Amino acid sequence: MKKIKAVIVEDSRLARNELKELIKNHPEIQIIGEAENVDLGFELINNTQPDLLFLDINMPEKDGFALLEMLDNVPITVFTTAFDEYAIKSFEYNALDYLLKPINPKRFAQAIEKVNTNLIERAEKNEKKLALDNQIFIRDGEKCWLVKISDIYLFEVDGNYTKVFFQNEKATINKSLNQIEEKLPEKYFFRANRNQIVNVQYIGKIETWFSGNLLAELPKDIKVEISRRQASNFKDKLSL
């Protein structure tokens, strides 16, 4: 059975140890790192790409919500906190669960069951990913297109919508970037930053940019900035 890679971001050493004791009863979970603040947690997550994040909310300087906003790729997140007033806000950040300290072992087991179910659902979605030669129907107002996935070179956030760039056309669709990303073939499409997904086959030139970022050039002289935290993943993807 494949292990679920997990990290803990929690400022209290005692709370981290208590959490690790609970995890011992769930051998499918492997703790691959822990951090005591948001900045260290950010670095840890980018370096290890875990499946699961146990995240405290109230921490010095930056809180747990700030960490999620910093990440391009957010792991499955289970909040662990002593305060119940953040429950509603936590689900606005797509948290899978919200555990109050001290954490009840039975309640913790329920959270882990949710994690397992979520991972199974994700695996099933991956099996249903679109192939490069598949066609999709795109509608924008009165205009309609039947477009090959291979002809799309950019998806870009536009408020609550997403712009799709293909051939000599551009359309706006009523889907979030995260929903779209789930169906795209990972071999060819890359999340450059929080707001854009690019088809790497259309990248004509790459330049180093400010603060460790990269700048990729697409058709129509479109420039896409690859964030510093995604740049290393991008280089690995293209074996640079």
N, C-alpha and C positions, 0 to 999 in steps of 0.2 A: 504493500500500500504506500502510495506517495505521501511523503510528509507535507504538512501545511507549514510553510515557513512564516514565522511570526516575530514581530519586534514589539518591545514595550517602551513607550515614552511616558515617563512618570517621574516627577521631581522627588518623591519620597522613596528612599531606599527600602524602608519597611513595607510600603505598599507594593513595590516591585517584587520583594521576596514573597509576600503573601500571594501575589498573583502567580508567581512561579510554582508555589506549592500547589495551588489549584490546578495548574496546567499538568502537573505530574500525573494526575488521574486521567489525562487525555493524551495517550502516547502518540496519537496521530499529529500532534502539534510539536514543532521543533522551534525553540527560541533561538534565533540566530543573532540577536543583539538587543541591547537596551540603552536608553539615553535618558538623561535627567533634565533636559530642557528642549525647547523647540528647535533651536539651531543645530544641536547635536543630533536630534531626531531627524531633521531634514537631511543632513549629511548621511546618516545611517540608512535611511530609506532609499535614497538615490543610489547608494553604493550596493545595497543588497537586494532591492526590488522584492520585498516580502509579499506574501499572499494576504497576510493578516496583520492589523495594527491594533494593539491595545493602547488607548490614548486617554491620558488624564486631561481635564479641561483647565482647572486653575493651576497655573504654573507661573513662576516669576518672569517678568518682562513680557513674554508672549504666551497666549493661551493656546489650547489645543485647536481651536477653530483657525487660528492664524497659521498653524502648521498645514492644515488641509488646504488653505488658500494658496500656500506656497508651492504645493506639489502639482506637477502636471499629471502624473498617474497616481491616483489615490488607491491604496490597498483597501480591502474589506476592513471597515473600521468598527471597533467596539469601544465605546466610551466607558471609562471607569472613573467615577467621581463621587465625592461625598455630598454633592448638592443636587437636588432634584429640579431646581428651577431652569436648568439648561435642557431639559428633556425635549421640548418642542423644537428648540433651535438645533439640537443635534441631528434631528431627522431632516431638517432643511439642508443639512450637509450630507445627506444620504448615508448616515450611520446605520449599520445593520442592527445594532443593539445598544442599550444604555444601562450600565450596571452601577448600582449604588453601593458605596463602601459603608460598612464592611460587606464584602461580596459573599452572598450565600452560595454554597457549593452547588445546590440544586439549581439555583437561578443561573449560575455560571454554566452548568451542563446544558441548560436550555439554549444559552447563547451559542455554545459550540455546535449544537445541533443545527442552529440557524446557519452558522458558517459552513458546515458540511453541505447543507442543502443548497446554499448559494453557490458554492464551488461546483456542485453537480450541474446546476442550471447553467452556469457559465460554460462548462465543458460542452453541454448540449448545444448552446448557442454557437460555440466555435465550430461544431460539426456542421452547422447550417450557414456558415459564412459564404458570401458570394464568391464566385470564381471570376478571374479577370475577364473572361469572355462572356460572362452573363450580361443580359440586358435588363435595365430597370426603367420603369415609367416615371417620368418627371413632369409635373404640372406646375405652372406658375401663372395664375390668373386664367386667361383664355388660351395661353400657349401650352402645348404638350410636346414632349419628346420621348422617343425610345432610345436610350443611351447605353452604349457598352461601358462597363465599369472601366475598361482600359482606356476609354476616351476622356475620362475625368481626371483632371490634374490638380484640382484644389477644392477643398471644402473649407468654408470660413464662417465663423459666427457672425450673425447679423441680428443683434438684439435677442429676441426669443426664437429666431429663425436661423436657417443656415443657407448661405449662398453656395451654389454648385457651379464650378467653372469647367466647361468641356468644349472642345473644338473652338468654334468662334462664338459660342453662346455663354450666357450666364443666367441662372435661374435661382429663385428663392423658394425654399421648401419649409414646410412646417414640421421639422424634426430637429432635435438637439444634436450637437456634435457628438455627444457620448452615445446616443442611439445609433448614429451612423457608423461610428467607429467599431461598434460591436459586430457589424456585419461585413466590414471590409477585409479583404485578404491582407494579413499582416506583412506578408513578404514584400508587398508593393506600396502600401500606404503607411505613412509615418506621422505621428502626432508631433508636429514641430514645436508647438506651444499650446497654451490653453485655448487659443482661438482658431487654430488652423491645422488641417491635416493635408499633407501633400502626397502626390503620387511620385515616388522617387524616380520613376522612369522618365519624368519630364524635367528633372533638374539638369539645367545646362551648365551651370557654374556655381561654385561654392567659394565664398570668401570668409576669412576670419573677420569678426566684427567686435564691437565693444564688449568688455567685461566677460570675455570667453565665449560669447555667442558666435553663431555662424550665420551667414547670409546666403540663402539659396535663390538662384534665379530661375524663374519659370517662364513659360510662354507669355506673350503679350507684355514682356518686360515687367512682370510681376515679381516683386522681391518678398521673400518670406524669411523672417528671422527665426532661427532655431535657438531656443533658449539654452543658456549655459547648462542647466541641469539635464537637457535632452541631447546636448551636443555629443557627449560621450556615447550615448545609446545610438545616435545617428552614425557615428564613426564605426561602431561595432557592426551595425547593420550593413554598411557598405564596405566593411573591411578596409577602412582607410588607415 
